[in-house]
Amino acid sequence: MPFIGHLPELIIVVALALLIFGPKRLPDMANSVGTAIKEFRKTMSEVTESHPAKPPVQQLASAETPIEAEAQVH
């Protein structure tokens, strides 16, 4: 339960929303917010499925840099 620690703040926000929007519009607004969050999660899951993560960068075969390799040749 993520809201247990912030219960007083949550009560204040709900009370202010009730005063501003009224008891008739508050359930409709909560429904709209819930629908928007559900659509957002659905879209984000579609985006992450269609774009796989890039493969990790491969390490060089040797620990030497190209400059060190040239220095050893000369």
C-alpha positions in Angstrom: 0.0 0.0 0.0 2.0 3.0 -1.2 -0.3 5.7 0.2 -0.2 4.7 3.9 2.7 7.0 4.7 1.0 9.9 2.9 -2.5 9.4 4.1 -3.0 13.0 5.5 -1.8 14.6 2.2 -4.1 12.3 0.2 -7.1 13.2 2.4 -6.3 16.9 1.9 -6.1 16.6 -1.9 -9.3 14.6 -2.1 -11.1 17.2 0.1 -9.9 20.0 -2.1 -10.9 18.2 -5.2 -14.3 17.6 -3.7 -14.7 21.3 -2.8 -13.5 22.5 -6.3 -15.3 20.0 -8.6 -18.2 18.9 -6.4 -19.5 15.4 -5.6 -21.2 14.9 -9.0 -18.2 15.5 -11.2 -15.5 13.8 -9.0 -16.4 10.2 -9.9 -16.3 11.0 -13.6 -13.0 12.7 -13.2 -11.5 9.8 -11.3 -12.8 7.4 -14.0 -11.1 9.6 -16.7 -7.8 9.6 -14.8 -8.0 5.8 -14.5 -8.7 5.3 -18.2 -5.8 7.6 -19.1 -3.4 5.7 -16.9 -4.5 2.4 -18.3 -4.0 3.7 -21.9 -0.6 5.1 -21.0 0.6 1.8 -19.6 -0.8 -0.1 -22.7 1.0 2.3 -25.0 4.3 2.1 -23.1 4.2 -1.7 -23.1 3.6 -1.7 -26.9 6.5 0.7 -27.4 8.9 -1.3 -25.3 8.0 -4.5 -27.1 8.5 -3.0 -30.6 11.9 -1.5 -29.7 14.2 -4.2 -28.2 17.1 -3.1 -26.1 20.3 -2.4 -27.9 22.9 -5.2 -27.5 25.8 -4.3 -25.1 28.9 -2.8 -26.6 31.5 -5.5 -27.3 34.9 -5.2 -25.5 38.1 -5.0 -27.5 39.9 -8.3 -28.0 43.0 -7.0 -26.4 43.5 -4.5 -23.6 45.8 -2.4 -25.8 44.6 0.7 -27.5 45.5 1.3 -31.1 48.1 3.9 -30.1 49.8 1.4 -27.8 49.8 -1.2 -30.6 51.6 1.3 -33.0 54.2 2.2 -30.4 55.1 -1.5 -30.0 55.5 -1.9 -33.8 58.0 1.0 -34.1 
